[in-house]
Amino acid sequence: KMSGAYGEPDWANPGASAKADVTADAGPTTTTASAAAASTPSPSAGKGKGSCIQRLLSILNLLLCAGMMTLGILTLIGFNKTMDISEAFVAAYIILFAALLALYEFMWWSTIDSINKSMRKNFGFLYGIKGKAFYLIFIAFLTIGLEVSIRWLRYTVGIAFLADGALHLFLLFSKPDLVSSYSAPSGGLSESGDAVV
């Protein structure tokens, strides 16, 4: 779905993806008040159980990112010439994907406009609960598939990411009231999708 003057995707505009996710996921019970709450830029702006759950999920994601980066770094440190080179590439991708998720989560807490604008345009799937859940599940399988790493850390981090992604989907489909006020970071973009000068 495209919007904007230059054919940009709707997730590139700050309010479009959050409002679309809220209306698509919450069904007919969505009101204009919940759509307005979805465009709130700060996680601390909302009060209540839903906002607390969102903050806890964000902190959990940051902790899991630290574990995943540690796993990737330890795999690269332990790499030797007898190992398959593909393991080194997978470890590098693990570090990259964990850094990407951590950067998104940091943008959720405190937005840096230029970084957020670039992230939204290039990794817009992270800006909705469903896209982030599937991303978490994807990196869970990538982590579990790493063969030459520390076995207990690989399974701990991989299964935790898988459970985190499943939890995001569970909350989205069975408890939409807890995530209906979710607001992706919108710094660096105006309501029309143009850069803020």
Secondary structure as GFF3:
##gff-version 3
##sequence-region A 1 197
A	DSSP	beta_strand	2	3	.	.	.	ID=ss1
A	DSSP	beta_strand	8	9	.	.	.	ID=ss2
A	DSSP	three_ten_helix	10	12	.	.	.	ID=ss3
A	DSSP	alpha_helix	16	26	.	.	.	ID=ss4
A	DSSP	three_ten_helix	27	29	.	.	.	ID=ss5
A	DSSP	alpha_helix	32	38	.	.	.	ID=ss6
A	DSSP	alpha_helix	49	77	.	.	.	ID=ss7
A	DSSP	alpha_helix	85	109	.	.	.	ID=ss8
A	DSSP	alpha_helix	113	122	.	.	.	ID=ss9
A	DSSP	three_ten_helix	124	127	.	.	.	ID=ss10
A	DSSP	alpha_helix	129	144	.	.	.	ID=ss11
A	DSSP	alpha_helix	151	174	.	.	.	ID=ss12
A	DSSP	alpha_helix	176	179	.	.	.	ID=ss13
###
